[in-house]
Amino acid sequence: MTHIAWLACWASALLLAHVFVGYPLLMALWARLRPRPVARGSWLPTVSIVVAVHDGERYIRTKLANLQGLDYPPELIDIVLACDGCHDHTVAIARRSTDARLTVLDFPNRRGKAACVNDAVALTRGEVLLMTDIRQRLSPCALKELVANLADPEVGAVGGELHMENVRTGFAQGVDFYWRYEKLIRHAESTAGSMIGVTGAIYAIRRSLFKPLPPGTVLDDVLVPMRVAAQGKRVVFEPRAMAWDQPSQEPEAERRRKIRTLAGNFQLLQLAPWLLSPFRNPLWFCFMSHKVLRLMAPWLIVTLFLSTGFLFNRHPMYALAFCGLGLGAALVGAARVRPRLGTWMPARIAVAFFYLNLFAAQALLAFARNRRLHLW
């Protein structure tokens, strides 16, 4: 029994160290030693902007005005807005727009984002597709910065940078810290070769590389770039193409969105099992390290806690690890009881880490129950 506990302890500890420390450092070192610069250029292709929305009347006016304000030749842009079973005034507001470049698709029954994106793309005429969500605001230069990367024939898709604004609570600050950490990894992946995912708020892809999404796909912002990489093209990060969003201020507000997104990772493995094959997925090591092992993290943490507890008296190192995990859990509990404590840097990082892993564990259960993940 002791041998099994020892094996479980070290295996979980090494995998967790690889996921959260080793892999980011390895990618940073790789990017530094063997960078692959992008041959950016002044390219101005025709662009089709695709926006899928469900009940977005709060954002539609602002979003259309934002897209109309992009610093890009207006005659080279068309916009397709796909309304997925909207029961509010989204469609009516959009159709009052005087922008002749706008096409509004009204689907009365909800089918999910993937179906709407497929139908919208089928109507596009641009050489480049700009994918964006209804809620986020784009910087005026965002589109021009994205397509500058596509001037490089080796680049097939490019993702922008999502910034959080109005970060008020300790939980929101923790989520913002985690997102900054995630962007550092993506930047290193891009510099070394290719990212394995983009932010759905802002990314561009060559129209010729887009393939219709499987029905019900949740994570188009992972499947689309992985398909681009499988076709031999790079997926890169452009920090000058910016989008802004509002973070959830409390865990409950973040819970539903995050569980759906994380459950989408399990769905992705079901829809595209080739991603797990090192012979078919050119980014296999990065995908396994960045995505798959992240999904295993909650269970690895539990394994580490139980195994170090069992080995507590065998060596001070196990006792120290067990107490460290317990202290982290206590810090999360204290931050819940005393919200002011949650603004302290170690506490807000611990709280964000705890909830993101809790949501990952719950996501597996949500996926197993198959609760119509594609309906947002």
C-alpha positions in Angstrom: 0.0 0.0 0.0 2.9 2.4 0.8 4.4 1.7 -2.6 1.1 2.6 -4.3 0.8 5.8 -2.3 4.4 6.7 -3.1 3.8 6.2 -6.8 0.6 8.2 -6.7 2.2 11.0 -4.8 5.2 11.5 -7.1 3.2 10.9 -10.3 0.6 13.5 -9.4 3.2 16.0 -8.1 5.3 15.7 -11.3 2.4 16.1 -13.6 1.1 19.1 -11.7 4.5 20.7 -11.7 4.7 20.1 -15.5 1.3 21.5 -16.2 1.6 24.8 -14.2 5.3 25.4 -14.1 7.4 23.1 -16.3 5.4 23.5 -19.5 5.2 27.3 -19.4 8.9 27.5 -18.6 9.8 25.1 -21.4 7.7 27.1 -23.9 9.3 30.3 -22.8 12.8 28.8 -23.2 11.9 27.3 -26.6 10.6 30.7 -27.7 13.7 32.4 -26.6 16.2 30.0 -28.1 14.3 29.1 -31.3 11.9 31.9 -32.1 9.9 31.9 -35.4 9.2 35.5 -36.3 6.1 36.3 -38.4 6.7 38.1 -41.7 4.0 40.8 -41.1 3.1 42.9 -44.1 0.7 45.7 -45.2 -1.9 43.3 -46.7 -5.5 44.5 -47.0 -7.7 41.5 -48.0 -11.5 41.5 -48.1 -12.8 40.5 -44.7 -16.1 39.0 -43.5 -16.9 39.6 -39.9 -19.0 36.8 -38.3 -20.9 37.4 -35.1 -23.2 34.7 -33.6 -25.6 35.9 -30.8 -28.4 34.8 -28.6 -30.4 37.4 -26.8 -27.9 40.2 -27.2 -30.0 43.3 -27.2 -27.9 44.8 -24.4 -24.8 44.8 -26.6 -25.9 44.9 -30.3 -25.9 48.7 -30.8 -22.5 49.1 -29.2 -21.1 46.1 -31.1 -22.2 47.3 -34.5 -20.9 50.8 -33.8 -17.6 49.2 -32.7 -17.3 47.2 -35.9 -18.2 50.2 -38.0 -15.4 52.1 -36.3 -12.6 49.6 -37.2 -9.6 51.3 -38.9 -10.0 49.3 -42.1 -11.3 50.2 -45.6 -15.1 49.9 -45.2 -15.5 48.7 -48.8 -13.4 45.6 -48.0 -15.7 44.5 -45.1 -19.0 42.7 -44.8 -20.7 41.7 -41.6 -22.9 38.7 -41.0 -24.9 38.6 -37.8 -26.4 35.2 -37.0 -29.2 35.4 -34.4 -29.7 32.0 -32.6 -33.3 31.8 -31.4 -33.3 35.4 -30.0 -36.4 36.1 -28.0 -35.5 39.7 -27.2 -35.1 42.7 -29.6 -31.7 41.8 -31.0 -33.0 41.1 -34.5 -35.2 44.2 -34.7 -32.4 46.5 -33.5 -29.9 45.0 -35.9 -32.3 45.4 -38.9 -32.7 49.0 -38.1 -29.1 49.5 -39.0 -28.4 51.6 -42.1 -25.1 49.8 -42.8 -25.5 48.1 -46.2 -22.6 45.8 -45.4 -24.7 44.1 -42.6 -26.6 40.8 -43.2 -28.9 39.7 -40.4 -29.7 36.0 -40.2 -32.7 35.2 -38.0 -32.9 31.6 -36.9 -36.1 31.3 -34.8 -35.1 28.0 -33.1 -31.9 27.8 -31.0 -29.4 25.4 -32.5 -26.2 26.6 -30.9 -23.3 28.8 -32.0 -21.6 26.2 -34.3 -24.7 25.8 -36.5 -25.0 29.6 -36.7 -21.4 30.1 -37.5 -21.5 27.5 -40.3 -24.5 29.2 -41.9 -23.0 32.6 -41.6 -19.6 31.6 -43.1 -21.5 30.0 -46.0 -22.7 33.5 -46.9 -19.4 35.3 -46.6 -17.3 36.5 -49.5 -14.1 37.7 -47.7 -10.7 36.2 -48.1 -10.4 36.4 -44.3 -12.9 35.7 -41.6 -12.9 37.8 -38.4 -14.6 35.9 -35.6 -15.8 37.9 -32.7 -18.5 37.7 -29.9 -21.2 40.2 -29.2 -20.1 41.3 -25.8 -16.5 42.4 -26.3 -15.2 45.7 -27.6 -12.4 45.6 -30.2 -9.7 48.2 -30.6 -9.9 50.3 -33.8 -6.7 48.8 -35.1 -7.5 45.2 -34.2 -8.5 44.0 -37.7 -5.5 45.6 -39.4 -3.1 44.1 -36.9 -4.6 40.7 -37.3 -4.5 40.6 -41.1 -0.9 41.9 -41.1 0.1 38.5 -39.7 -1.8 36.8 -42.4 0.5 38.4 -45.0 2.9 35.7 -44.0 1.9 32.7 -46.1 2.9 30.3 -43.3 0.2 31.8 -41.0 -3.3 30.4 -41.2 -5.0 32.0 -38.2 -4.2 34.7 -35.7 -5.7 35.4 -32.3 -5.9 38.8 -30.5 -5.4 39.7 -26.9 -8.4 39.8 -24.5 -8.1 42.4 -21.6 -10.2 42.5 -18.5 -11.5 45.8 -17.3 -13.5 46.9 -14.3 -11.7 44.3 -12.1 -13.1 45.1 -8.6 -13.3 42.1 -6.3 -10.5 39.8 -5.1 -12.0 36.9 -7.1 -12.0 39.1 -10.3 -8.4 40.0 -9.6 -7.5 36.4 -9.2 -9.2 35.5 -12.5 -7.4 38.4 -14.2 -4.1 37.1 -12.8 -4.8 33.6 -14.2 -5.7 35.1 -17.6 -2.4 37.0 -17.7 -0.6 33.8 -16.9 -2.5 32.1 -19.7 -1.6 34.8 -22.2 2.1 34.5 -21.4 1.9 30.8 -22.3 0.0 31.5 -25.6 2.6 34.2 -26.5 5.4 31.7 -25.9 3.6 29.0 -27.9 3.1 31.5 -30.8 6.7 32.7 -30.8 7.9 29.1 -30.8 5.5 28.0 -33.5 1.8 27.8 -32.9 -0.8 28.4 -30.2 -3.3 25.6 -29.6 -6.2 27.9 -29.0 -7.3 31.5 -29.5 -9.8 33.7 -27.7 -13.3 33.5 -29.2 -13.7 37.2 -28.7 -11.2 38.1 -31.5 -9.5 35.9 -34.0 -9.0 35.8 -37.8 -8.6 32.8 -40.2 -8.1 32.4 -43.9 -11.4 31.7 -45.4 -9.9 28.8 -47.4 -8.9 27.0 -44.2 -12.2 27.1 -42.5 -14.1 23.8 -42.3 -17.8 23.5 -41.1 -17.9 22.9 -37.4 -19.5 19.6 -36.1 -23.0 20.2 -34.8 -23.0 21.3 -31.2 -19.3 22.3 -31.0 -18.7 24.5 -28.0 -15.0 25.3 -28.4 -14.7 26.6 -31.9 -11.8 28.8 -30.6 -9.8 25.6 -30.0 -11.1 23.3 -32.8 -10.7 25.9 -35.6 -7.0 26.7 -34.8 -6.1 23.0 -34.3 -7.6 22.3 -37.7 -5.5 25.1 -39.2 -2.3 23.6 -37.6 -3.3 20.2 -39.0 -3.3 21.7 -42.5 0.3 22.8 -42.0 -0.2 26.5 -41.1 0.8 28.4 -38.0 -1.6 29.9 -35.4 -0.1 33.0 -33.9 -0.8 35.6 -31.2 -1.1 39.3 -31.9 -1.1 41.4 -28.7 -1.8 44.6 -30.6 -5.2 43.3 -31.7 -7.1 44.0 -28.5 -10.5 43.2 -27.1 -12.0 44.2 -23.7 -14.4 42.2 -21.5 -15.8 42.4 -18.1 -14.8 39.6 -15.7 -17.1 37.9 -13.3 -16.8 39.6 -9.9 -17.9 36.5 -7.9 -17.5 32.7 -8.2 -21.2 32.0 -8.8 -21.3 34.5 -11.7 -18.3 32.7 -13.3 -19.5 29.2 -12.6 -21.9 28.5 -15.4 -19.7 30.1 -18.1 -16.6 28.3 -17.0 -18.2 24.9 -16.5 -19.6 25.1 -20.0 -16.2 26.1 -21.5 -14.3 23.4 -19.6 -17.0 20.7 -20.5 -16.4 21.8 -24.0 -12.9 20.5 -23.7 -14.2 17.0 -23.0 -16.6 17.3 -25.9 -13.7 18.3 -28.1 -12.0 15.1 -27.4 -15.1 13.2 -28.4 -15.7 15.2 -31.6 -12.0 15.2 -32.7 -10.3 12.2 -31.2 -7.4 12.7 -33.7 -6.2 15.5 -31.3 -5.0 12.7 -29.0 -2.8 11.1 -31.6 0.8 12.2 -31.8 0.8 11.0 -35.4 -2.1 13.1 -36.6 -1.8 16.2 -34.3 1.3 18.3 -35.1 0.8 20.1 -31.8 0.2 17.0 -29.8 2.7 17.7 -27.0 1.4 21.3 -26.5 -2.2 20.1 -26.7 -1.7 17.4 -24.1 0.3 19.7 -21.8 -1.9 22.8 -22.1 -5.4 21.2 -22.4 -5.7 17.6 -21.5 -3.5 17.6 -18.4 -5.2 20.8 -17.2 -8.5 18.8 -17.2 -6.8 16.2 -15.0 -5.5 18.8 -12.5 -8.4 18.6 -10.0 -8.0 14.9 -9.7 -4.2 15.1 -9.5 -4.6 17.6 -6.6 -6.9 15.3 -4.7 -4.5 12.4 -5.3 -1.6 14.4 -4.1 -3.5 15.5 -0.9 -4.6 11.9 -0.1 -1.2 10.3 -0.8 0.8 12.9 1.2 -1.6 12.4 4.0 -1.0 8.7 3.9 2.8 9.2 3.8 2.7 12.0 6.4 4.9 10.2 8.9 7.3 8.7 6.3 9.3 11.8 5.6 9.0 15.5 6.5 8.7 16.4 2.8 5.3 14.6 2.7 4.2 16.3 5.8 5.2 19.7 4.4 3.3 19.0 1.2 0.2 17.9 3.0 0.2 20.9 5.3 0.9 23.2 2.3 -2.2 21.9 0.5 -4.2 22.2 3.7 -3.0 25.7 4.2 -4.1 26.6 0.7 -7.6 25.2 1.3 -7.8 27.1 4.6 -6.8 30.3 2.9 -9.7 29.8 0.4 -12.1 29.2 3.2 -10.9 32.3 5.1 -11.3 34.5 2.0 -14.9 33.3 1.7 -15.6 34.2 5.3 -13.7 37.5 5.2 -14.0 39.0 1.7 -11.4 41.7 2.5 -8.8 39.0 2.9 -9.5 37.9 -0.7 -7.8 41.1 -2.0 -4.5 39.9 -0.6 -2.3 38.6 -3.5 -1.7 35.0 -2.2 -5.4 34.7 -1.2 -6.8 35.9 -4.5 -4.5 33.5 -6.5 -5.4 30.6 -4.2 -9.2 31.4 -4.6 -9.0 31.6 -8.4 -6.9 28.4 -8.5 -9.3 26.6 -6.3 -12.5 27.6 -8.2 -11.0 27.1 -11.6 -10.1 23.5 -10.6 -13.4 23.0 -8.9 -15.2 24.1 -12.1 -13.0 21.7 -14.1 -14.1 18.8 -11.9 -17.7 19.8 -12.2 -17.3 20.2 -15.9 -16.6 16.5 -16.3 -19.8 15.7 -14.5 -21.7 18.2 -16.6 -20.4 16.6 -19.8 -21.2 13.1 -18.6 -24.8 14.3 -18.0 -24.8 15.8 -21.5 -26.8 18.9 -20.6 -27.0 20.4 -24.1 -23.7 22.1 -23.8 -24.0 23.9 -27.2 -26.9 26.0 -26.1 -25.4 29.1 -24.6 
